[in-house]
């Protein structure tokens, strides 16, 4: 299993960078998501990540495909409402990894047909970011995994005590927000998730 860490709006970015400094070696991809930020501010955030040693190919930018291409990042992630299609982005930047968020099997199949490389599906468990929306659960996650051939990553309420059952659905990985940022020792959480992913990969 691979895992992505999404940035959060709960704390100033410089505080997030401080937490990341000792955890980045155990994080596969860092997904910069700040829906309120200008492109200038997003570029500043990416520059801060670069200064602590995060390679460009390990940075995913949310939504802004043209900026991800211009800044030579590793990927772009499309929110559910995005009108971008994976194949259109690939025409501009064949090497760019393109992901998309989906919330049903139909959306997953459509996004796969549009040429994305991977999907986020959720929220799987109760999530602080969506307190008024019921979680979709593990059975729904498994159904989505089985409906497409591209990797599906679980998001929403993922914690270390839930990661084993998530892996049993066939999900290719997880995407974390509060599971990392709310932890008492985030760098230990990063080490745990990375270690679990290696074991899971080696035994499947």
Buried (B, 14 or more C-beta within 10 A) or exposed (E): BBBBBBBBBEEEBEEBBEBBEBBBEBBBBBBBBBEEBEEEEBBEBBEBBEEEEBEEBBBBBBBBBBBBBEBEBBBBBBEEEBEBBBEEBBEEBEEBBBBBBBBBBEBBBBBBEBBBBBBBBBBBBEBEBEEEEEBBEBEBBBBBBEBBEBBBBBBBBBBBEBBEEBBEBBBBBBBBBBBBBBBEEBBBBBBBBBEBBEEBEEEE
